[in-house]
Amino acid sequence: MYIVVPVNKRDKPASVPKEQSGKERLTESNRSAIEGTPMGRNLDVSKDHFDVSGRGFKQLTSTRDALKMMISALRKNVLEVEDVNPSDALHRVLGQDLVSPIDMPSFDRSAMDGYAVRAVDTYGASVSSPIPLKVVGRNLVVTDVVVRKGEAYPVVTGGQVPRGADAVVMIEYAHQSGHDAIEASNEVHPGENVSRIGEDLRKGDLVLRQGQRLLPQDLGMMASLFIEQVKVKRRLKIAVISTGNEINDGPSSSGGIRDVNRPTLLGGIREMGCEPVDLGIAADELDVILAKIKQAIEIADIILVTAGTSVGPRDFVPKVIDQAGKPGILVHGVAMRPSMPTGLGVVHGKPIISLPGYPVSAYLAFLEFVPPLVDHLLGSQRLPRPVVRAKLVRRIAGVLGSRTYIRVRVAEHERIPFAEPVSISGAGILSSLVRSNGFIIVPENVEGYEEGQMVDVELFRPVERGNDVG
């Protein structure tokens, strides 16, 4: 049954009762609901191993500051460009400014089907007093044709207007009166129904700026300009490494924990138009993880490592990143829930992101940090995720001091979008992303939002229609 709730007239963040606020709300019993089931780690959630309140970390850095720190530590490398056929350039990033090599149109072009004429020859024409004109030419391809006094040349939309003509009589006002004759029943004026040379673009005009992502209409423009090769920035290579003794890629009968982080992240990389590099699973051994990271640095532009990023005795990844090269780990622990143990570093000019082992935490940290990092390296900017304004079906709580992601299902009822928080529990946490179609981001300084309050939801699937919420 659909639940309709009244809108809270106090359109402001909810205050959390004292007994549910801050650290008291984040107890061991509900930790799995916040972070999910970890990949590649024993299910030991002792405070020393993983503390959702932030204990064990020297400090928590805001997501904005963490990203700025990593980007500022990167080398100012210029990404290589490559020549591709425009038909293969959709959604690629333009590698240099594109200027028009020609005037467009490169000839006087008809804007209508009809007849090219001298405008002066049609003056005074009307339905009751049409003016006869002699038709010259029949093949619709202009070569050395010159339209003279009293003549008309058949043209099609987009076709060339021959010399001598300065207007086009629309076909609707040109009536056949003989084999080589028409009668014009409407007068036209110079330039009417004609696109002049260079009206759209002049040779040397800027068409597209470097860094723009190419869209279908851009490819059409290139075709009209006879551009056969376009310079685009090469695709970024992003390497993915999973760590942990417990995870595997084998069948269900092989035991252990199935690695779901790598397939998820590799899919997200492809979705961004980048080239994924799958480096498999590294065992929980310092030298093994170090060898994998060094391999990734050699072949990839960005390195993602999942699991082993908390503060437990077997969480080696931050230490390994420091050992791999300078400057090493820059941020370890971000003010974000889930995904708090995320680490960001740079080694030999390559950004490395240490993602949590929890599948949802890993993916949400990926969404938070990787797309803006890719845009920075490409010198581009992608469209943000679509946002819908929806009414909350029930109250949601954030975590003061942390940017909190709440998964929701948005469905429309009587043209009003309603957002229902998706119930989560430890083992089924990944299904919460599958069952939801968006998320609400609760800012660091907000404790929550009340039932019935209008909130912004970032969508990754369309709003459901015709399905009840509640």
Secondary structure, DSSP 8 states (H G I E B T S, - for coil): --------SS-S-----GGGSHHHHS-GGGHHHHH---SSS-S---TTT--TT-TTSS--B-HHHHHHHHHHTS------EEEE-GGG-TT-BBSS-EE-SS-BSSS-EESSSEEEE-GGGGTT--SSS-EEEEE---SS--SS-B--TTEEEEE-TT-B--BT--EEEEGGGEEEEETTEEEE-S---TTTTEE-TTSSB-TT-EEE-TT-B--HHHHHHHHHTT---EEEE---EEEEEEE-SSEESS-GGG-SEE--HHHHHHHHHHHTT-EEEEEEEE-S-HHHHHHHHHHHHHH-SEEEEES--SSSTT--HHHHHHHHSSEEEEEE-BSEES-TT-EEEEETTEEEEEE-SSHHHHHHHHHHHHHHHHHHHHT-------EEEEEESS-EE-BTTBEEEEEEEEEEETTEEEEEE----GGGHHHHHHH-SEEEEE-TT--EE-TT-EEEEEESS--EES----
